[in-house]
Amino acid sequence: MPKLVTLDEIRLLLDTDSLIDEIEAGFDLYSDGKVNVPPVGFMHFDDPPGDVHIKYGSIQDDDYWVLKVASGFYQNPSLGLQASDGVILVFSQRSGALELVLHDRCWLTDMRTAAAGAVAARHLAPRKIDHVGVIGTGVQARMQLEMLCSVVEAKSALVWGRNKEKVGRMVSELGASDALLASDMEVRAVESVEELADQSRLIVTATSAHEPVLRADQVQPGTHITAMGSDDDGKQELDVALLGKADRIVADSVSQCSQYGECVHAINAGVISLDDITELGAVVSGSTDGRTSDDQITIADLTGVAVQDIQIAKMIARAR
């Protein structure tokens, strides 16, 4: 019988200190052609509104292959329910047997997504950052900032969101966060995206927006932008002109980002082509340049790749 691992157990088993390095190694393997990742499965629901993502894959000559189902039903909090849920199934590559059921309730997805943002910043952010800007007020926006503390040094974090109550709550929570307290990073709200972009040289967008929240004219030279929210068809956080303005565009998966994410909107608009996109794993390995000067504008379009789920699931499997 497969072993069921609960969220409480998963939280204890995950070695967060090595998570960024493990996710980084996964991107390297993916871009080196050593990972089998079939197309992502999507299901959408209208009443109530929600969506389900199904991701799965395997790494050559590895111990396991992994299948993940993650859902988000956005009216759940008003009903006293968690908005997201999910499970990761871990199978043996030798026998095909189901060995582990990780009922992580999307926590591992949140963690591996935040770690991917840290990998992108490690390789693409400018050397000097006074302020980190975060657009968004959800779980991922908070976790992105906490994970970034491991790879960048900054004086403060600036937060903007459409809902001022949520912004205030996020600022309070981050102000008490162990990661930010350890880094001496101040957290404060700003009144506009313009103010955030004018001061920040590392910007993270973590929203579910279907229209751009960040425009080309708002972004200063020497800025790195990590766009996390467009993980589905129709979502968009960045103005297509911003991708046209960028000196370097990096995707976690070129094949995925040509179908959804930020890049596809710019491709469809004729602003960029596939040849303008570099894969994150190639930057990690050093086979392709990332940032080459401090005045460049760089963009990371991260849609989430199954290799991240494989890597983090393996960490739990091996820690048991």
C-alpha positions in Angstrom: 0.0 0.0 0.0 1.3 3.5 -0.7 2.1 5.7 2.2 0.0 8.7 2.8 2.0 11.7 4.0 0.0 14.6 5.5 0.8 18.3 5.2 2.0 18.4 8.8 4.5 15.6 8.1 5.5 17.3 4.8 6.3 20.6 6.5 8.6 18.7 8.9 10.3 16.7 6.2 11.1 19.5 3.7 14.7 20.8 4.0 14.0 24.4 3.0 17.7 25.3 3.2 18.5 23.2 0.2 15.2 23.8 -1.7 16.4 26.6 -4.0 19.5 24.5 -5.1 17.3 21.5 -5.8 14.9 23.5 -7.9 17.8 25.1 -9.7 19.3 21.7 -10.5 15.9 20.6 -11.9 15.8 23.5 -14.3 19.3 22.6 -15.5 18.2 19.0 -16.1 15.1 20.2 -17.9 16.9 22.4 -20.4 19.5 19.7 -20.9 16.8 17.5 -22.3 16.9 15.0 -19.4 13.3 15.4 -18.3 10.2 14.0 -19.8 7.4 16.6 -19.3 4.1 16.0 -21.2 1.7 19.0 -21.8 0.0 20.4 -18.8 -3.6 19.4 -18.2 -6.2 22.1 -17.4 -9.8 22.1 -16.3 -11.8 25.2 -15.7 -15.0 25.7 -13.7 -17.4 28.7 -13.9 -19.9 28.2 -11.1 -18.3 28.4 -8.7 -15.1 29.7 -10.4 -12.1 27.5 -10.2 -9.4 25.7 -12.1 -7.4 22.5 -11.9 -3.8 22.0 -13.2 -2.4 18.5 -13.8 1.4 18.2 -14.2 3.5 15.1 -14.4 6.9 13.9 -15.6 10.1 12.0 -15.0 13.8 12.5 -15.0 16.0 10.1 -16.9 17.6 7.3 -14.7 15.8 8.7 -11.6 14.1 6.7 -8.8 10.6 8.2 -9.2 8.1 9.7 -11.6 5.6 12.2 -10.3 2.0 13.3 -11.0 0.5 16.4 -9.4 -3.1 17.6 -9.2 -3.6 21.2 -7.9 -6.8 23.1 -7.7 -7.9 26.7 -6.9 -11.5 27.6 -6.2 -11.5 31.3 -5.5 -14.7 31.7 -3.5 -13.7 29.1 -1.0 -12.4 31.6 1.6 -15.8 33.2 1.9 -17.1 29.8 2.8 -14.4 29.2 5.4 -12.5 26.8 3.1 -9.0 26.9 1.8 -8.8 28.3 -1.8 -6.3 25.8 -3.0 -5.9 22.0 -2.6 -3.8 19.3 -4.2 -1.9 16.1 -4.0 1.3 14.8 -5.5 1.6 11.1 -6.3 5.1 9.6 -6.3 5.6 6.4 -8.3 8.6 4.1 -8.7 10.4 4.3 -12.1 11.5 0.7 -11.6 8.1 -0.9 -11.0 5.6 1.8 -11.7 4.1 1.2 -8.3 2.6 4.1 -6.4 4.8 4.6 -3.3 3.7 7.9 -1.8 0.7 10.1 -1.7 1.7 13.6 -0.6 -1.4 15.4 0.5 0.3 18.8 0.5 -2.8 20.9 -0.1 -0.7 22.9 -2.6 1.9 23.8 -0.1 4.7 22.1 -2.0 3.5 23.8 -5.2 3.7 27.2 -3.4 7.2 26.4 -2.1 8.6 25.2 -5.4 7.1 28.2 -7.1 8.7 30.6 -4.6 12.0 28.8 -5.0 11.9 29.2 -8.8 11.5 32.9 -8.3 14.7 32.9 -6.1 16.5 30.9 -8.8 15.6 33.5 -11.4 16.7 36.4 -9.1 20.0 34.7 -8.4 20.9 34.7 -12.0 19.1 37.7 -13.4 18.8 40.4 -10.7 21.2 43.3 -10.7 24.0 43.3 -8.2 22.7 46.3 -6.2 19.1 46.3 -5.1 17.8 48.8 -2.6 14.2 48.0 -2.9 12.3 44.8 -3.9 8.8 45.5 -5.3 6.0 42.9 -5.0 2.8 43.3 -6.9 0.1 41.1 -5.4 -1.2 40.2 -1.9 -1.8 36.5 -2.0 0.2 33.5 -0.6 2.6 33.4 -3.4 3.4 37.1 -3.2 4.4 36.7 0.4 6.3 33.5 -0.2 8.2 35.0 -3.1 9.5 37.8 -0.9 10.5 35.4 2.0 12.4 33.1 -0.4 14.1 36.1 -2.1 15.8 36.9 1.3 18.0 33.9 0.7 19.5 35.2 -2.5 19.4 39.0 -2.5 20.1 41.8 -0.1 17.8 44.8 -0.1 16.9 47.6 2.3 13.2 47.3 1.9 10.3 45.6 0.2 7.5 47.6 -1.4 4.1 46.1 -1.7 1.2 47.1 -3.9 -2.2 45.5 -4.5 -5.7 46.6 -5.6 -7.2 45.7 -2.2 -5.7 48.0 0.4 -7.0 45.9 3.3 -5.1 42.9 1.9 -2.0 45.0 1.4 -2.1 46.1 5.0 -2.5 42.5 6.2 0.4 41.3 4.0 2.7 44.1 5.2 1.9 43.2 8.9 2.5 39.5 8.3 5.8 40.1 6.4 6.9 42.4 9.1 6.7 39.5 11.5 8.3 37.0 9.1 11.4 35.2 10.4 13.0 35.5 6.9 12.5 39.2 6.7 13.5 39.9 10.3 16.7 37.9 9.8 17.5 40.0 6.7 16.6 43.3 8.3 14.4 44.1 5.4 11.7 46.7 6.0 8.3 46.2 4.5 6.0 49.0 3.5 3.0 49.6 1.3 3.1 52.0 -1.7 0.2 53.9 -3.2 0.8 53.0 -6.9 2.5 50.6 -9.3 4.4 53.7 -10.6 5.9 54.4 -7.2 6.9 50.8 -6.8 8.5 50.5 -10.2 10.3 53.8 -9.9 12.1 52.6 -6.8 12.5 48.9 -7.3 15.2 47.1 -9.3 13.7 43.7 -8.6 10.0 43.4 -9.2 7.9 40.3 -8.7 4.3 40.1 -10.1 2.2 37.4 -8.4 -1.4 38.0 -9.3 -4.2 36.3 -11.2 -4.6 39.3 -13.5 -6.1 39.0 -17.0 -4.9 42.5 -18.0 -1.4 43.9 -17.5 -0.5 45.3 -14.1 2.9 46.6 -15.1 3.7 48.7 -18.2 6.9 49.3 -20.2 6.9 53.1 -19.4 6.9 52.3 -15.6 10.0 50.2 -15.6 13.5 51.7 -15.1 16.7 50.6 -16.7 18.5 48.0 -14.6 15.4 46.3 -13.4 14.7 42.5 -13.2 11.1 41.4 -13.3 9.9 37.9 -12.4 6.3 37.3 -13.6 4.7 34.4 -11.6 1.0 34.7 -12.0 0.3 33.8 -15.7 0.2 30.1 -15.3 -3.0 29.6 -17.4 -4.5 30.6 -20.7 -5.8 34.2 -20.7 -3.8 35.4 -17.7 -1.4 38.4 -18.2 0.6 40.6 -15.9 3.0 42.4 -18.2 2.3 44.8 -21.0 3.5 43.3 -24.3 5.6 46.4 -24.9 7.5 45.6 -21.7 8.7 42.3 -23.2 9.7 44.2 -26.4 11.7 46.7 -24.2 13.5 43.9 -22.3 17.2 43.1 -23.1 16.8 39.5 -22.0 13.7 37.3 -21.7 14.0 34.0 -19.8 11.4 31.4 -19.5 11.2 28.3 -17.2 10.0 26.4 -20.3 10.0 27.9 -23.8 7.5 25.4 -25.0 5.0 26.2 -22.2 5.6 30.0 -22.4 4.8 30.0 -26.1 1.3 28.7 -25.2 0.5 30.6 -22.0 2.3 33.0 -19.6 3.6 36.4 -20.6 5.6 35.5 -23.7 2.7 34.2 -25.7 0.9 37.6 -25.6 4.0 39.3 -26.9 4.6 36.7 -29.6 0.9 37.0 -30.8 1.3 40.7 -30.9 4.4 40.4 -33.1 6.6 42.1 -30.5 9.0 39.2 -29.9 9.6 35.8 -31.4 10.6 32.4 -29.9 14.2 33.2 -30.8 14.1 36.1 -28.3 13.4 33.7 -25.4 16.2 32.0 -23.4 15.4 29.0 -21.1 16.2 29.4 -17.4 18.0 26.1 -17.2 20.4 27.2 -19.9 21.2 30.3 -17.9 21.7 28.2 -14.7 24.2 25.9 -16.5 26.1 28.8 -18.0 25.5 27.7 -21.6 23.5 30.9 -22.2 24.1 34.4 -20.8 21.6 35.8 -18.3 22.2 39.4 -17.2 25.4 40.8 -18.7 25.2 44.4 -17.4 23.6 46.3 -14.6 21.5 48.6 -16.9 19.7 45.8 -18.7 16.0 45.1 -18.2 15.5 41.3 -17.7 12.3 39.4 -17.5 11.7 35.8 -16.2 8.4 34.3 -17.3 7.7 31.4 -14.9 4.7 29.2 -15.7 5.7 26.3 -13.5 7.3 23.1 -14.8 6.7 19.6 -13.7 10.4 19.1 -13.0 9.9 21.4 -10.0 7.3 19.0 -8.6 9.6 16.1 -9.2 12.5 17.7 -7.4 10.5 18.7 -4.3 8.6 15.4 -4.1 11.9 13.6 -4.2 13.1 15.7 -1.3 10.2 14.4 0.8 10.6 10.8 -0.4 14.3 10.8 0.5 13.7 12.5 3.9 11.3 9.8 5.1 
